[in-house]
Amino acid sequence: MAGTAAVVSFGTASAQTAPGPAGTAAGTTITNTAQASYTVNGVQQSATSNVATFVVDLKANLTVAPLGGNTPVSIGETDAVLKFTVTNNTNGTQDFILSPIQSLLGGVFAGDNFDVDNIRIIVDSDGDNLYTAADTATYINELPADQTRTVFIVANVPAEQAASLATVTLVAQIAAGGDVTRQGDALVSNGLAANRDGVVDVVFADNDSGFGDLAFNGYGRATLAYEITTRNVDLSIAKSSTVISDPVSGITLPKAIPGAIVRYCLIVRNATTLTPARNVNLTDLIPANTTYEANSITVGGIALGDECVLDGLPLSDAGGTVLPVSGITGSYDATARQVRVTIPTVTSLLPVAASFRVKIN
């Protein structure tokens, strides 16, 4: 009932061909009797045979297939996701053991030249086909016959400029069901032994024998790839200065006279859609004839055009973060007279404004 498996070349995906419905559930008892009718001296008579009984065995089969195509990624991207589906074509409720393979693929698929890091397998918990923090299962538990579950391969892309394509294969193995609290053991086939009456024998029906797999072994697999599609982004920095007060006029029409406070504004924009710039480091030297105002670095302020009109959240001169979850840090090096702000991610959706202040000597 199963089809064949195929291997892929650059930019494509491989999977098994889906078989038909799983059929009568394993463990079902099928009974039958025979009847005979006859006459004796003109009187109708009948006889009933004994009951013939057998138990339906387990026809173990599965389909593993890509969900969508390859995933475009950028260099250094974290938690990049490949999506697959695993379908239970067995005539019973089964668990599935899941594992990834990278090492066997290098040099086999055209263009494959790097491996991803921190590779993980996660099962979709709510059927939305989207990887979220709520998805934590690492195996498929109690999947009914003819039902499908989405599986994510999640990994980090290394920061290698030469990287182009990383192919990853999801391998699923049919395991015993029946316990919702634990992963079942891998099934063992009884297909080459004599049929046992009253016992559910296991017969592997996965007739897929493509690259890396054998027919009738209880395994299925499919391959997708991470493709490096963007090596740079259109990142720009706009810098402006605004006199915000002076010792004569205060904040009313201030002028750039000695003693005046000047706010420098740096606005970082990423014009490349869907590709974030990561680990953006802003550095700015304090100009001659000015003095840095201690603890004046802020980030996340409101900008109008290329100028900051409102300061953001303060950053510590010693290298502290705005919020622990943001990862944004700022610091001031008094020896080098340099301001530094580090922003983990800048997307095309929102520019980031940073500012600091100096006093005119």
C-alpha positions as CSV (number, residue, x, y, z in Angstrom):
1,M,0.0,0.0,0.0
2,A,3.0,2.3,0.3
3,G,4.7,4.1,-2.6
4,T,8.3,4.9,-3.2
5,A,10.7,7.4,-1.8
6,A,12.7,9.8,-3.9
7,V,15.8,11.9,-3.2
8,V,16.2,15.6,-4.0
9,S,18.5,18.0,-5.6
10,F,19.1,21.7,-4.7
11,G,16.0,23.6,-3.9
12,T,13.5,20.7,-3.7
13,A,12.2,18.3,-1.1
14,S,11.6,14.6,-0.9
15,A,9.0,12.4,0.7
16,Q,7.1,9.2,0.5
17,T,4.0,8.6,-1.6
18,A,0.9,8.4,0.6
19,P,-0.7,4.9,0.8
20,G,-4.5,4.3,1.2
21,P,-6.6,4.1,4.3
22,A,-5.3,1.9,7.1
23,G,-8.2,-0.5,7.1
24,T,-9.8,-2.6,9.9
25,A,-8.3,-1.9,13.3
26,A,-5.6,-4.3,14.6
27,G,-6.9,-6.5,17.4
28,T,-10.4,-6.7,15.9
29,T,-11.8,-10.3,16.3
30,I,-13.5,-11.6,13.2
31,T,-15.8,-14.6,13.7
32,N,-17.8,-16.8,11.4
33,T,-20.0,-19.9,11.4
34,A,-21.3,-22.2,8.7
35,Q,-24.9,-23.5,8.5
36,A,-26.2,-26.8,6.9
37,S,-29.8,-27.7,6.3
38,Y,-31.1,-31.1,5.3
39,T,-34.2,-33.3,5.6
40,V,-34.7,-36.6,7.3
41,N,-38.0,-38.5,6.4
42,G,-39.3,-35.3,5.0
43,V,-38.5,-33.3,8.1
44,Q,-36.3,-30.2,7.7
45,Q,-33.2,-30.3,9.9
46,S,-30.2,-28.0,10.4
47,A,-26.6,-28.1,11.8
48,T,-24.3,-25.3,12.8
49,S,-20.5,-25.4,12.6
50,N,-18.1,-24.4,15.3
51,V,-17.1,-20.7,15.4
52,A,-14.0,-19.9,13.4
53,T,-12.2,-16.9,14.9
54,F,-9.1,-14.9,14.0
55,V,-7.6,-11.5,15.1
56,V,-6.7,-8.8,12.7
57,D,-2.9,-8.2,12.7
58,L,-1.1,-4.8,12.7
59,K,-0.2,-3.6,9.2
60,A,2.4,-1.0,10.2
61,N,2.9,1.9,7.8
62,L,3.5,5.6,7.7
63,T,4.1,8.6,5.4
64,V,6.6,11.3,6.1
65,A,6.3,14.4,3.8
66,P,7.5,18.0,3.7
67,L,5.0,20.7,4.6
68,G,5.8,23.4,2.2
69,G,9.2,23.9,0.6
70,N,12.7,24.7,1.8
71,T,13.1,27.5,4.4
72,P,14.9,30.7,3.4
73,V,17.2,31.8,6.1
74,S,19.9,34.4,6.8
75,I,23.4,33.9,8.1
76,G,23.4,33.6,11.9
77,E,19.6,33.2,12.2
78,T,18.3,31.3,15.3
79,D,15.4,29.0,15.7
80,A,14.9,28.5,11.9
81,V,12.1,26.0,11.2
82,L,11.6,23.2,8.7
83,K,8.1,21.7,8.6
84,F,7.1,18.1,8.0
85,T,4.0,15.9,8.4
86,V,3.9,12.4,9.7
87,T,0.8,10.3,8.8
88,N,-0.2,7.1,10.6
89,N,-1.2,4.6,7.9
90,T,-1.1,1.8,10.4
91,N,-4.5,0.1,11.3
92,G,-4.0,1.1,15.0
93,T,-3.1,4.0,17.2
94,Q,0.7,4.4,17.3
95,D,3.6,6.5,18.7
96,F,6.3,7.7,16.4
97,I,10.0,8.1,17.4
98,L,11.5,11.1,15.6
99,S,15.1,11.9,14.7
100,P,17.1,14.2,12.3
101,I,19.9,13.3,10.0
102,Q,22.5,15.7,8.6
103,S,25.8,13.9,8.4
104,L,24.8,11.4,5.7
105,L,23.7,14.2,3.3
106,G,26.8,16.3,2.8
107,G,28.0,16.0,-0.8
108,V,24.9,14.0,-1.8
109,F,22.5,16.8,-2.5
110,A,23.7,19.4,-4.9
111,G,24.7,22.6,-3.1
112,D,24.7,21.1,0.4
113,N,27.8,22.6,2.1
114,F,27.0,23.3,5.8
115,D,25.3,21.8,8.9
116,V,22.9,23.7,11.2
117,D,23.6,23.9,14.9
118,N,21.5,23.1,18.0
119,I,19.1,21.0,16.0
120,R,15.9,20.0,17.7
121,I,12.7,18.1,16.8
122,I,9.4,19.5,18.1
123,V,5.9,18.2,17.5
124,D,3.1,20.7,16.8
125,S,0.8,20.7,19.9
126,D,-2.3,22.6,18.6
127,G,-2.5,21.9,14.9
128,D,-1.8,25.4,13.8
129,N,1.4,24.4,11.9
130,L,3.3,27.2,13.6
131,Y,6.2,26.6,15.9
132,T,5.7,28.4,19.3
133,A,7.0,28.1,22.8
134,A,3.9,26.0,23.7
135,D,5.2,23.2,21.4
136,T,7.5,21.1,23.5
137,A,6.8,17.4,22.7
138,T,9.7,15.5,21.1
139,Y,7.8,12.5,19.8
140,I,4.3,11.8,18.4
141,N,2.1,10.3,21.1
142,E,-1.0,8.2,20.4
143,L,-1.7,9.2,16.8
144,P,-4.9,7.4,15.6
145,A,-5.0,5.6,12.2
146,D,-5.1,7.8,9.1
147,Q,-4.4,10.9,11.2
148,T,-1.5,13.4,10.6
149,R,0.7,15.4,12.9
150,T,3.0,18.3,12.0
151,V,6.6,18.0,13.1
152,F,9.2,20.9,13.2
153,I,12.9,20.7,12.9
154,V,14.3,23.8,14.7
155,A,17.9,24.8,14.4
156,N,20.4,27.7,14.3
157,V,22.2,28.8,11.2
158,P,25.9,29.4,11.7
159,A,27.5,32.7,10.8
160,E,29.5,31.4,7.9
161,Q,29.6,33.5,4.7
162,A,30.3,30.5,2.6
163,A,27.2,28.7,3.7
164,S,24.6,28.0,1.0
165,L,22.4,25.0,1.7
166,A,21.9,22.6,4.6
167,T,19.7,19.6,3.9
168,V,18.1,17.9,6.9
169,T,16.1,14.6,6.9
170,L,13.3,13.9,9.3
171,V,13.2,10.1,10.2
172,A,10.1,8.7,11.8
173,Q,9.9,5.2,13.3
174,I,6.7,3.4,14.1
175,A,6.4,2.6,17.9
176,A,3.9,1.0,20.1
177,G,0.9,3.0,21.3
178,G,-1.3,2.5,24.3
179,D,0.4,4.6,26.9
180,V,-0.3,8.4,26.9
181,T,2.4,9.0,29.6
182,R,5.4,7.7,27.7
183,Q,7.0,7.0,24.3
184,G,6.3,3.5,23.1
185,D,9.0,1.1,22.1
186,A,9.9,0.7,18.5
187,L,7.8,-2.0,16.8
188,V,9.4,-5.3,15.8
189,S,8.0,-7.1,12.8
190,N,6.6,-10.7,12.9
191,G,6.2,-10.7,9.1
192,L,8.6,-13.5,8.5
193,A,7.1,-15.8,11.2
194,A,4.1,-18.0,11.1
195,N,0.7,-16.4,11.9
196,R,-0.3,-16.7,15.5
197,D,-4.0,-17.2,16.1
198,G,-5.4,-14.9,18.7
199,V,-2.3,-12.7,18.8
200,V,-1.7,-9.4,17.0
201,D,1.3,-9.9,14.8
202,V,3.2,-6.9,13.4
203,V,3.7,-6.7,9.7
204,F,5.7,-3.8,8.2
205,A,4.1,-2.5,5.0
206,D,6.3,0.5,4.3
207,N,7.4,-0.4,0.8
208,D,9.7,2.6,0.4
209,S,13.3,1.9,-0.4
210,G,14.8,5.2,-1.6
211,F,18.0,6.9,-0.5
212,G,18.9,6.0,3.0
213,D,16.0,3.7,3.7
214,L,15.0,0.1,3.2
215,A,11.6,-1.4,2.4
216,F,9.5,-3.0,5.2
217,N,11.5,-1.7,8.1
218,G,9.0,0.6,9.9
219,Y,10.8,3.8,9.1
220,G,9.8,6.8,6.9
221,R,11.7,9.9,6.0
222,A,11.5,13.1,4.1
223,T,14.1,15.9,3.4
224,L,14.0,19.7,3.3
225,A,16.7,22.3,3.4
226,Y,17.7,25.6,4.9
227,E,18.7,27.9,2.1
228,I,20.8,31.0,2.6
229,T,18.9,33.6,0.6
230,T,20.2,36.8,2.0
231,R,23.8,37.7,2.9
232,N,23.3,41.4,3.6
233,V,20.5,43.8,4.3
234,D,19.9,47.5,3.4
235,L,20.8,48.9,6.8
236,S,21.1,52.7,7.2
237,I,22.0,55.0,10.1
238,A,20.7,58.6,10.2
239,K,22.4,60.9,12.7
240,S,21.2,64.3,13.8
241,S,21.9,66.8,16.6
242,T,19.5,69.0,18.4
243,V,20.3,71.8,20.9
244,I,17.8,71.2,23.7
245,S,18.9,73.8,26.3
246,D,21.5,76.5,26.9
247,P,22.5,78.4,30.1
248,V,20.9,81.7,28.9
249,S,17.6,80.7,27.2
250,G,17.0,77.4,29.0
251,I,14.7,75.3,26.8
252,T,13.2,78.3,25.1
253,L,14.8,78.8,21.7
254,P,18.2,77.4,22.9
255,K,21.3,78.1,20.9
256,A,24.6,76.2,20.5
257,I,26.6,78.4,22.9
258,P,29.1,77.1,25.5
259,G,27.3,75.3,28.3
260,A,24.5,74.2,25.9
261,I,23.2,70.6,26.0
262,V,23.0,68.9,22.6
263,R,21.2,65.6,22.0
264,Y,22.7,63.3,19.3
265,C,20.1,61.0,17.7
266,L,21.0,57.8,15.8
267,I,18.2,56.1,13.9
268,V,18.9,52.6,12.5
269,R,16.6,51.3,9.7
270,N,16.5,48.0,7.9
271,A,14.9,48.3,4.5
272,T,15.2,44.5,3.7
273,T,11.8,42.9,4.2
274,L,11.7,39.6,6.2
275,T,15.5,39.6,6.9
276,P,16.6,40.9,10.2
277,A,20.0,42.5,10.9
278,R,21.5,40.9,14.0
279,N,24.0,42.1,16.6
280,V,23.9,45.7,15.4
281,N,26.7,47.6,17.1
282,L,26.5,51.4,17.1
283,T,29.6,53.4,18.1
284,D,30.0,57.1,18.2
285,L,33.0,59.2,19.3
286,I,32.3,62.2,21.5
287,P,33.4,65.2,19.3
288,A,36.1,67.6,20.3
289,N,35.0,70.7,22.3
290,T,32.2,68.8,24.0
291,T,31.8,66.7,27.2
292,Y,29.6,63.6,27.4
293,E,26.7,63.8,29.8
294,A,26.9,60.8,32.1
295,N,24.1,58.2,31.9
296,S,22.4,60.0,29.0
297,I,22.3,57.0,26.6
298,T,18.7,56.0,25.7
299,V,17.1,53.6,23.2
300,G,13.6,53.2,21.8
301,G,12.8,56.9,21.7
302,I,10.3,58.6,19.4
303,A,11.8,59.9,16.1
304,L,10.3,62.3,13.6
305,G,12.1,62.0,10.3
306,D,15.8,61.7,11.2
307,E,15.5,63.5,14.6
308,C,14.6,62.2,18.1
309,V,11.8,64.2,19.6
310,L,11.6,62.1,22.8
311,D,14.3,60.1,24.6
312,G,13.8,56.4,25.1
313,L,14.6,54.1,28.0
314,P,17.9,54.9,29.7
315,L,20.9,52.6,29.3
316,S,23.7,52.3,31.9
317,D,27.1,53.7,31.0
318,A,28.5,50.5,32.5
319,G,26.9,48.2,29.9
320,G,23.5,47.4,31.5
321,T,20.4,46.4,29.6
322,V,17.1,48.3,29.2
323,L,15.1,45.2,29.9
324,P,16.6,41.7,30.6
325,V,14.6,40.2,27.8
326,S,15.5,42.8,25.2
327,G,19.3,42.1,25.1
328,I,19.9,45.8,24.2
329,T,22.9,47.2,25.9
330,G,24.7,50.5,26.1
331,S,28.0,51.7,27.5
332,Y,30.4,54.7,27.6
333,D,34.2,54.3,27.4
334,A,35.6,57.4,29.0
335,T,39.2,56.6,27.9
336,A,38.2,56.3,24.2
337,R,35.4,58.9,24.6
338,Q,33.1,56.5,22.8
339,V,29.4,55.7,23.2
340,R,28.3,52.1,22.2
341,V,24.8,50.7,21.8
342,T,24.2,47.0,20.8
343,I,20.9,45.9,19.4
344,P,20.3,42.2,19.0
345,T,17.8,42.5,16.1
346,V,16.6,45.2,13.8
347,T,13.8,44.2,11.5
348,S,12.2,46.0,8.6
349,L,9.0,46.6,10.6
350,L,10.4,49.1,13.1
351,P,13.5,51.4,13.1
352,V,15.4,51.8,16.4
353,A,16.3,55.2,17.8
354,A,19.2,55.7,20.2
355,S,20.4,59.0,21.7
356,F,22.9,60.5,24.0
357,R,23.8,64.0,25.2
358,V,26.9,66.2,25.3
359,K,27.7,69.7,26.7
360,I,29.4,72.3,24.6
361,N,32.7,73.3,26.3
